[in-house]
């Protein structure tokens, strides 16, 4: 804008100068009287120009605050599923700036996450300010009103691939002994603590914790992070394990224990404990496999495989992969559970144990929202997976396993659900 915020000041001062010049050169009448009559007008012009300068200065500063707040909030959009985190970050920034602004206007902020016409989420930060004028709020009536607004959206950032979301328990993510997590292309986040003990190690693109992080973490973990909400909190995964469910059980096509041969289990509701051991192979046919009052155990040299599958475990069910068993599971490719590979219902608080030396593929999201995932053993886990995402209440590694969290999202037909995986979080202003 030509002249910038000083333009109104220059214009008013120029008008005053022209008026004074006319009075000084007016040789007709009583000059002193005219000058005396002009003094109040000149005073009003000067005070008004100072007032306008202050208003322009305040408006400019408010716009800077709105811009920075929108950018700060938009950076949180990359990880947050809901609007709480981004809006909270933007409001916190605005409040901090207002508290340090002495003699500033009274400011009312309005912050919200919006959806653009393109379907992209953005954060809008609007500020309404009011400051009294030099004339008892009579000119203009009620003082000066001013507004500033900015909208920002996020740009690509490190994808979220491990979320341990308990906020009330210590050691929510705990590595012991010689265990390792390797996630070179993605983010590991704990809503409370990351504790790496002994000679255990985490290597990731980024590690962050809300409270504390200690131990061998490369690069160094960031603490004081914002809480990340459960990205699948609205996913329908509950069951009612009553008689009606039991009557829906899939007709048993294989024994409860298989020790040899190749067996195919069709999708449906499975109500019998199932053990795969010896040299047996169990193949899960594509679809949804609900285990109700029925745990799945794979041990010795047993094999478990499945493509385009998701395994559900109600509150009385769990999986255990042990010994030298071979596990290769790829998640659902379509439908409401697309991208999910293993799910525990929200009333399931058991321990889910991966203790096998041949867990080759866990492709998809492992979601145990109220349970603890335990990984132990002496070998690589999920190394052959194109990508893996883990969302758990708590997570523990012990012994000497190496858990691989890959992030090659384009190398599989299994889609990544929203809220995890490739996302955005850096930010840019749109206006």
C-alpha positions as CSV (number, residue, x, y, z in Angstrom):
1,X,0.0,0.0,0.0
2,X,1.5,3.4,-1.1
3,X,2.6,5.4,1.9
4,X,2.1,2.5,4.3
5,X,0.6,3.1,7.8
6,X,1.9,6.7,7.9
7,X,-0.2,7.9,5.0
8,X,-3.1,9.1,7.1
9,X,-0.7,10.9,9.3
10,X,0.9,12.7,6.4
11,X,-2.4,13.6,4.9
12,X,-3.7,15.1,8.1
13,X,-0.5,17.0,8.8
14,X,-0.5,18.3,5.3
15,X,-4.1,19.5,5.7
16,X,-3.1,21.3,8.9
17,X,-0.1,22.9,7.2
18,X,-2.2,24.2,4.3
19,X,-4.7,25.6,6.8
20,X,-2.0,27.4,8.8
21,X,-0.4,28.7,5.6
22,X,-3.7,30.2,4.5
23,X,-4.1,31.9,7.9
24,X,-0.6,33.3,7.9
25,X,-1.0,34.8,4.4
26,X,-4.4,36.2,5.0
27,X,-4.0,39.9,5.3
28,X,-7.7,40.6,5.5
29,X,-9.5,40.8,8.8
30,X,-8.1,40.1,12.2
31,X,-5.3,37.6,11.7
32,X,-4.8,36.9,15.4
33,X,-8.5,36.2,15.9
34,X,-8.5,33.8,13.0
35,X,-5.4,32.0,14.2
36,X,-6.8,31.7,17.7
37,X,-10.0,30.1,16.2
38,X,-7.9,27.7,14.1
39,X,-5.7,26.4,17.0
40,X,-8.4,23.9,18.2
41,X,-8.8,22.6,14.7
42,X,-5.0,22.2,14.3
43,X,-4.9,20.4,17.7
44,X,-7.6,18.0,16.6
45,X,-5.8,17.3,13.4
46,X,-2.5,16.6,15.1
47,X,-4.1,14.4,17.8
48,X,-6.1,12.6,15.2
49,X,-3.1,11.9,13.1
50,X,-1.3,10.5,16.1
51,X,-4.4,8.4,16.9
52,X,-4.6,7.1,13.4
53,X,-0.9,6.2,13.4
54,X,-1.4,4.2,16.6
55,X,-4.4,2.4,15.0
56,X,-2.4,1.5,11.9
57,X,0.5,0.3,14.0
58,X,-1.8,-1.9,16.1
59,X,-3.5,-3.3,13.0
60,X,-0.2,-4.2,11.5
61,X,0.9,-6.0,14.7
62,X,-2.4,-7.8,14.9
63,X,-1.9,-9.1,11.4
64,X,1.6,-10.4,12.3
65,X,0.1,-12.2,15.2
66,X,-2.7,-13.7,13.1
67,X,-0.2,-14.9,10.5
68,X,2.1,-16.5,13.0
69,X,-0.8,-18.1,14.9
70,X,-2.3,-19.6,11.7
71,X,1.1,-21.1,10.8
72,X,1.7,-22.5,14.3
73,X,-1.7,-24.2,14.3
74,X,-1.4,-25.5,10.8
75,X,1.8,-27.3,11.7
76,X,-0.3,-29.4,14.1
77,X,-2.7,-30.4,11.4
78,X,-0.3,-33.0,10.1
79,X,-0.6,-35.1,13.2
80,X,-3.9,-34.2,14.7
81,X,-7.0,-36.0,13.7
82,X,-9.4,-33.6,15.4
83,X,-9.3,-29.8,15.7
84,X,-8.3,-29.7,19.4
85,X,-4.5,-29.7,19.0
86,X,-4.2,-27.2,16.1
87,X,-6.7,-24.8,17.6
88,X,-5.1,-25.0,21.0
89,X,-1.7,-24.3,19.6
90,X,-2.9,-21.2,17.7
91,X,-4.8,-19.9,20.7
92,X,-1.8,-20.4,23.0
93,X,0.4,-18.4,20.7
94,X,-2.2,-15.6,20.5
95,X,-2.6,-15.4,24.2
96,X,1.1,-15.3,24.8
97,X,1.5,-12.4,22.3
98,X,-1.4,-10.5,23.9
99,X,-0.1,-10.9,27.4
100,X,3.2,-9.3,26.4
101,X,1.6,-6.4,24.6
102,X,1.4,-3.4,27.0
103,X,-1.0,-0.7,26.1
104,X,-2.3,-2.7,23.3
105,X,-6.0,-3.0,22.1
106,X,-8.5,-5.3,23.6
107,X,-8.3,-8.4,21.3
108,X,-10.9,-11.2,20.9
109,X,-9.5,-14.2,19.0
110,X,-11.5,-16.6,16.8
111,X,-9.6,-19.8,15.8
112,X,-11.0,-22.7,13.9
113,X,-10.0,-25.6,11.6
114,X,-11.8,-25.3,8.3
115,X,-12.1,-27.4,5.2
116,X,-11.1,-25.8,1.9
117,X,-12.9,-26.3,-1.4
118,X,-10.1,-28.7,-2.4
119,X,-10.9,-30.9,0.7
120,X,-7.7,-29.9,2.4
121,X,-7.8,-28.8,6.0
122,X,-6.6,-25.4,7.0
123,X,-6.5,-23.3,10.2
124,X,-8.1,-19.8,10.2
125,X,-7.0,-17.3,12.9
126,X,-9.1,-14.1,13.1
127,X,-8.5,-11.3,15.6
128,X,-11.0,-8.5,16.4
129,X,-9.4,-5.6,18.3
130,X,-10.7,-2.4,19.8
131,X,-8.8,0.6,21.3
132,X,-10.2,3.8,22.7
133,X,-9.7,7.0,20.8
134,X,-8.2,10.3,22.1
135,X,-11.6,11.9,22.1
136,X,-13.3,9.8,24.8
137,X,-14.5,7.2,22.3
138,X,-16.6,9.8,20.6
139,X,-14.6,10.0,17.4
140,X,-15.2,7.4,16.2
141,X,-18.1,6.3,18.5
142,X,-17.0,3.4,20.7
143,X,-13.3,3.8,19.8
144,X,-11.4,2.2,16.9
145,X,-12.3,-1.3,15.7
146,X,-9.8,-3.3,13.7
147,X,-9.6,-6.8,12.3
148,X,-6.9,-9.2,11.2
149,X,-7.3,-12.6,9.6
150,X,-4.9,-15.3,8.3
151,X,-5.4,-18.8,6.9
152,X,-2.7,-21.4,6.7
153,X,-2.4,-25.0,5.7
154,X,0.2,-27.7,6.2
155,X,2.8,-29.2,4.0
156,X,4.5,-32.5,4.0
157,X,6.1,-33.7,7.2
158,X,7.4,-37.0,8.8
159,X,4.6,-39.6,8.7
160,X,3.3,-40.9,12.0
161,X,3.9,-44.7,12.3
162,X,4.0,-45.5,16.1
163,X,1.5,-43.9,18.5
164,X,1.5,-45.0,22.2
165,X,-1.4,-42.9,23.5
166,X,-1.7,-43.6,27.2
167,X,-1.5,-40.3,29.1
168,X,-1.6,-41.7,32.6
169,X,1.1,-44.4,32.8
170,X,4.9,-44.2,33.1
171,X,7.1,-46.1,30.6
172,X,4.3,-46.0,28.0
173,X,6.9,-46.8,25.4
174,X,9.6,-48.9,27.0
175,X,12.6,-50.7,25.4
176,X,14.8,-53.0,27.5
177,X,17.8,-55.3,27.1
178,X,19.1,-55.3,23.5
179,X,15.8,-54.5,21.8
180,X,15.6,-52.0,18.9
181,X,13.0,-50.1,17.0
182,X,14.1,-49.0,13.5
183,X,11.8,-46.4,11.8
184,X,14.1,-44.4,9.6
185,X,11.4,-42.7,7.6
186,X,8.7,-41.9,10.1
187,X,7.7,-40.5,13.5
188,X,7.4,-42.3,16.9
189,X,5.2,-40.5,19.4
190,X,4.3,-41.2,23.0
191,X,1.6,-39.3,24.8
192,X,3.6,-39.6,28.0
193,X,7.1,-41.1,28.3
194,X,9.7,-42.8,26.1
195,X,12.1,-44.9,28.2
196,X,15.0,-46.8,26.6
197,X,17.0,-48.9,29.0
198,X,20.2,-50.9,29.0
199,X,21.7,-51.1,25.5
200,X,18.3,-50.9,23.8
201,X,18.0,-48.3,21.0
202,X,15.5,-46.4,18.9
203,X,16.5,-45.1,15.5
204,X,13.8,-43.1,13.7
205,X,13.3,-40.0,11.6
206,X,11.8,-38.4,14.6
207,X,10.9,-39.3,18.2
208,X,8.8,-37.2,20.5
209,X,7.1,-37.4,23.9
210,X,4.7,-35.3,25.8
211,X,6.6,-35.6,29.1
212,X,10.0,-37.3,29.2
213,X,12.4,-39.3,27.0
214,X,15.5,-41.0,28.0
215,X,18.1,-43.5,26.8
216,X,19.7,-44.2,23.4
217,X,17.4,-42.4,20.9
218,X,18.7,-41.1,17.6
219,X,18.2,-38.4,16.7
220,X,17.5,-37.0,20.2
221,X,13.9,-37.1,21.2
222,X,11.8,-33.9,21.4
223,X,9.8,-33.5,24.7
224,X,6.9,-31.2,25.5
225,X,5.0,-32.4,22.4
226,X,1.3,-31.9,22.1
227,X,-0.9,-34.9,22.9
228,X,-1.9,-36.8,19.8
229,X,-5.5,-38.1,19.9
230,X,-6.4,-41.7,19.0
231,X,-6.8,-41.5,15.2
232,X,-9.3,-44.4,15.1
233,X,-11.5,-43.4,18.0
234,X,-14.5,-43.5,15.8
235,X,-13.8,-46.8,14.1
236,X,-16.6,-49.2,14.8
237,X,-14.8,-52.2,16.4
238,X,-17.0,-53.1,19.3
239,X,-18.8,-56.5,19.7
240,X,-21.4,-57.9,22.1
241,X,-20.1,-61.3,23.1
242,X,-23.5,-62.8,23.9
243,X,-25.5,-65.7,22.7
244,X,-26.4,-64.0,19.5
245,X,-22.8,-63.6,18.7
246,X,-22.0,-67.2,19.6
247,X,-24.8,-68.4,17.3
248,X,-23.1,-66.5,14.5
249,X,-19.9,-68.5,14.9
250,X,-18.5,-69.7,11.6
251,X,-19.0,-73.5,11.3
252,X,-15.7,-75.1,12.4
253,X,-13.9,-76.3,9.3
254,X,-10.6,-77.1,11.0
255,X,-9.7,-78.6,14.4
256,X,-8.9,-76.4,17.4
257,X,-5.3,-77.5,17.1
258,X,-3.5,-78.2,13.9
259,X,0.0,-79.6,13.8
260,X,0.6,-80.5,10.2
261,X,-0.8,-79.9,6.7
262,X,-2.2,-76.7,5.1
263,X,-5.6,-75.4,6.3
264,X,-7.7,-72.5,5.1
265,X,-9.9,-70.6,7.5
266,X,-12.8,-68.6,5.9
267,X,-13.7,-65.2,7.2
268,X,-16.4,-64.9,9.9
269,X,-16.8,-65.2,13.6
270,X,-14.5,-67.7,15.3
271,X,-15.4,-68.9,18.7
272,X,-12.9,-71.7,19.5
273,X,-9.3,-71.3,20.6
274,X,-7.0,-72.0,17.8
275,X,-3.5,-73.3,18.0
276,X,-1.1,-73.7,15.1
277,X,2.0,-75.7,15.9
278,X,4.3,-78.4,14.6
279,X,4.7,-77.8,10.9
280,X,1.1,-76.8,10.2
281,X,0.2,-73.9,8.0
282,X,-3.0,-71.8,8.5
283,X,-4.1,-69.6,5.7
284,X,-6.7,-66.9,6.4
285,X,-9.0,-66.3,3.4
286,X,-9.5,-62.6,2.5
287,X,-12.0,-60.8,4.7
288,X,-12.8,-60.0,8.3
289,X,-11.9,-62.6,11.0
290,X,-13.6,-62.0,14.4
291,X,-12.2,-64.0,17.3
292,X,-14.8,-64.1,20.1
293,X,-13.7,-65.9,23.3
294,X,-11.1,-67.5,21.1
295,X,-7.4,-66.8,21.2
296,X,-5.0,-67.5,18.3
297,X,-1.7,-69.1,19.1
298,X,1.0,-69.8,16.6
299,X,4.2,-71.6,17.9
300,X,7.0,-74.0,17.2
301,X,7.3,-74.2,13.4
302,X,3.7,-73.3,12.6
303,X,2.9,-70.8,9.8
304,X,0.2,-68.2,9.7
305,X,-0.5,-66.2,6.5
306,X,-3.2,-64.0,5.0
307,X,-3.7,-61.4,2.3
308,X,-6.5,-58.7,2.4
309,X,-7.4,-59.7,6.0
310,X,-8.1,-58.1,9.3
311,X,-8.1,-60.0,12.6
312,X,-10.4,-58.8,15.4
313,X,-10.0,-59.8,19.1
314,X,-12.7,-59.2,21.6
315,X,-12.0,-58.7,25.4
316,X,-11.5,-62.4,26.0
317,X,-9.3,-63.0,23.0
318,X,-5.7,-62.3,22.0
319,X,-2.9,-63.5,19.7
320,X,0.4,-65.0,20.6
321,X,3.2,-65.6,18.1
322,X,6.0,-67.7,19.6
323,X,9.1,-69.8,19.0
324,X,10.1,-70.3,15.4
325,X,6.6,-69.6,13.9
326,X,6.4,-67.7,10.6
327,X,3.9,-64.9,10.4
328,X,2.9,-63.1,7.2
329,X,-0.2,-60.9,7.3
330,X,-1.3,-58.2,4.9
331,X,-4.3,-55.9,5.8
332,X,-7.6,-55.2,4.2
333,X,-7.5,-53.5,0.8
334,X,-11.0,-52.0,0.8
335,X,-14.0,-51.4,3.0
336,X,-14.4,-49.6,6.3
337,X,-11.4,-51.5,7.7
338,X,-9.1,-50.8,4.8
339,X,-5.5,-50.5,5.9
340,X,-6.1,-52.4,9.2
341,X,-4.5,-55.8,9.8
342,X,-5.0,-56.6,13.6
343,X,-7.5,-54.9,15.9
344,X,-8.4,-55.4,19.6
345,X,-11.8,-54.1,20.8
346,X,-11.7,-51.2,23.2
347,X,-12.7,-53.4,26.2
348,X,-9.6,-55.6,25.6
349,X,-6.9,-54.8,28.1
350,X,-4.8,-58.0,27.7
351,X,-1.2,-58.3,26.5
352,X,-0.6,-59.0,22.9
353,X,2.7,-60.8,22.5
354,X,4.9,-61.1,19.4
355,X,7.7,-63.6,20.4
356,X,8.6,-65.3,17.2
357,X,11.8,-65.4,15.2
358,X,10.1,-65.3,11.9
359,X,7.5,-62.5,11.9
360,X,8.2,-61.5,8.3
361,X,5.2,-59.3,7.3
362,X,2.8,-57.2,9.4
363,X,1.5,-55.0,6.6
364,X,-1.1,-52.5,7.9
365,X,-2.2,-51.0,11.2
366,X,-1.9,-52.9,14.4
367,X,-4.6,-51.3,16.6
368,X,-4.8,-52.3,20.3
369,X,-6.3,-49.1,21.9
370,X,-6.6,-50.4,25.5
371,X,-4.0,-53.1,25.4
372,X,-0.2,-53.5,25.7
373,X,1.8,-54.7,22.7
374,X,4.8,-56.7,23.8
375,X,7.6,-57.6,21.3
376,X,10.4,-59.9,22.3
377,X,12.7,-62.5,21.0
378,X,16.0,-62.4,19.2
379,X,15.3,-61.7,15.5
380,X,13.9,-59.1,13.1
381,X,10.2,-58.3,13.2
382,X,8.1,-57.1,10.2
383,X,11.2,-56.4,8.2
384,X,9.6,-57.5,4.9
385,X,6.5,-55.2,5.4
386,X,6.2,-52.4,2.9
387,X,4.7,-50.3,5.8
388,X,3.5,-50.8,9.3
389,X,1.7,-48.6,11.8
390,X,1.2,-49.3,15.5
391,X,-1.4,-47.6,17.7
392,X,-1.4,-49.0,21.2
393,X,-2.2,-48.0,24.8
394,X,1.3,-49.1,25.8
395,X,4.2,-50.8,24.1
396,X,7.2,-52.8,25.4
397,X,10.2,-54.4,23.7
398,X,12.5,-56.7,25.6
399,X,15.1,-59.3,24.8
400,X,16.9,-58.7,21.5
401,X,14.2,-58.2,18.8
402,X,14.6,-55.6,16.1
403,X,11.2,-54.2,15.2
404,X,11.2,-52.6,11.7
405,X,8.7,-49.9,11.0
406,X,8.9,-49.3,7.2
407,X,7.2,-46.5,5.4
408,X,7.1,-47.5,1.7
409,X,3.4,-46.6,1.3
410,X,3.4,-46.8,-2.5
411,X,4.7,-50.4,-2.6
412,X,1.5,-52.0,-1.5
413,X,-2.2,-52.3,-2.4
414,X,-3.1,-51.9,1.2
415,X,-4.1,-48.2,1.7
416,X,-3.0,-46.2,4.7
417,X,-5.9,-45.0,6.8
418,X,-6.3,-41.3,7.5
419,X,-4.6,-39.9,10.6
420,X,-1.4,-42.0,10.3
421,X,1.2,-42.6,7.7
422,X,1.9,-40.0,5.1
423,X,0.5,-36.7,6.2
424,X,1.3,-33.1,6.5
425,X,2.3,-30.7,9.2
426,X,4.7,-28.0,8.0
427,X,2.7,-24.9,7.1
428,X,2.2,-22.1,4.6
429,X,0.0,-19.0,4.5
430,X,-2.9,-19.0,2.1
431,X,-3.8,-15.3,2.6
